Amino acid sequence: MAIIVNLDVMLARRKMSLTELSERVGITMSNLSILKTGKAKAVRLETLNAICEVLDCQPGDILEYSAAE
């Protein structure tokens, strides 16, 4: 079981860099990078809300559940 983070896909669709997202959301580049690579153990709802607001998307556009690892 795994949660897949599709942040890079949404950034590409919005033609936005990780740096720009970091500046607009107010989250450090290193924390966004950890989230983007799927190494994060948890995500605050406040953080997810801010990312969705900036990228104009739904949480399901960023997070995906996969039964197989």
Secondary structure, 3 states (H helix, E strand, C coil): CEEEECHHHHHHHCCCCHHHHHHHHCCCHHHHHHHHCCCCCCCCHHHHHHHHHHHCCCHHHHEEEECCC
